[in-house]
Amino acid sequence: MEFIKRLANNLFGKRKTYDAKELGIFHSKVWNCWKNESYYWFTSMKFPVYREETFLCINGDSDAPFQPQIFCLREVLNNWEEIRSQISRIIPKHVRYIKNKEVFIYWKECFYPESVDVFGAGTNGVKITFSTYDLNHSFSFVWRDGHVRDFVLENEEKENIPYPEAYTYYLFDYLYYIGEIWEKSKSRMCGSILLFWYYTFIFVIPVYFLLLHIQEIGRADNFPLYYIGFNFLFPFLFSWVRYRKKRKSALMKHYRYPKKIKIISAIFFLLVPIVICGLEIWIYGKQGWINIVY
């Protein structure tokens, strides 16, 4: 049910904003006809001395982020130098036996805070992920009760994910990843919607024209209703079944690029299936499988 609610909010929700002053303006989508108990609120900001923006994600209700989480983020901002100081003491203990340890030793020059996520509706901690500017190396930790806890380097993290290598990834998995990243860019897109977009143009529309020219199928009274109805639901049911919590977590860590969807990238991802659809229909017409009037 949560998956369906999230999808409905992405499609029909109204964009809401909340000004958290020094933290920036958070945004979320809320559909008043069908509200959730909790919503993701997103924003990005630049921490001192870093040239890249940091992505912030917290929970909230339909009106605003939860205030305890806003408080947690402000605590992180106020204790930033202390956090950096604790990391400097912790890193040498973790990089002793790993390759490319030089990049971690000089982490202050090579890494930036890529994302900050607050856990739960209360004050259970803040997960902070640092990455190199080329996104090739990363580490994460939890800031809680004034201390850096659960420090994890990229190689340790891979060992701790439950069976991450057991998953096989395909092109549609990457498209789902793109949709999930796209959702953070103040758009109505999400992974299941992008899969629906590609599935519709690459498969549903071309096959529909082919089936119309099969007499036994094309002349059936209920054919369009059944065909369109099934294929409308299929991408969303597929996403709901495939991308459960563990697989989705592994998927989002498997792909590293891109971290943001810019306008040019958005146009590209939207146009690709339309072009492929047109090419398919043109080929079908050239082969005489369907009738095209030029």
Phi, psi and omega in degrees: 000323179299322179298315182294318179298318179297318179297316180298320179293324177293322183281317190243354185290151176268136182288127177242150180232157177218123181273110179261024177059248187293344179273345181105186181258115178277149179224152177206172178240130183229125174258110187295338180287339183208088187271149173267163173285332183217145179231154171274134175242130187240152167196177175219149180208163177258122173283156179304141174074359180252143181270343179260149178283153178253133180275128180248134179225125177222169178262160177193182175262197184286349183256323185193165173297155176294131184298323176301328179285323173300318178299319179300316180295321178294324176296320177299314181296318181289334182252023187299317180294324177293322177298313179298322180295318179292323178298318181299329179278333184275320187304314181304330180287335186263338187261006187301322188243024181246160176283161178054036183289344180298322182295331178278327178297321178261045188295330182296328179272334189260337187248154172222155179289106184284317182210153176227121181236130178264135183273131169064182181276348181256221183238058183276000179126165180235122177271126180241129179246125175257141177224154171290161183295335176269002176065020181273340181225150181203161169210159181218163179198171177245128175264115183211133177055037175078014182223148172279121182233163175053047180290129184225123171278163184302319182288326177291322182297319180297326179288334185269346178288131181296109176052050182294328183282351180285342181276138174252134185250142181235179181300320181293335174293320178295321177297320178297318177300315179301316179298322179292322176292321181299325182301331182281355185259038176059036180240172178269007183279151169207177186301314183291326179291319178294321175298319177300317180299312181291317181298320181295312186280325184275330184242305191297308184293309179300317181293327178300315179295324177295315182292331178298334182268003170264112191305314184297332182264312185298332181269356178293134186297320186263007183302309181300321182295311181294317183296309182292320181298314180296314184286340174290321183278331190303311182300324181286321176295320178299314180296319181295321182283317188282317190262065172284181192302309185292315181294319180296319178298316178295321180297314183292337177269340181289316181266138182246343183233146344278170176259345177220149177254111178273172186300315181297318178296320180298314179298318180299310182295331178281326184279330184307309181293330178293317178296316179297320178299313178298320179295318179299312181296322178296317178296317179300321179292319179296326179279353181079014181282332175225161180263121178243128178264116181271000000 
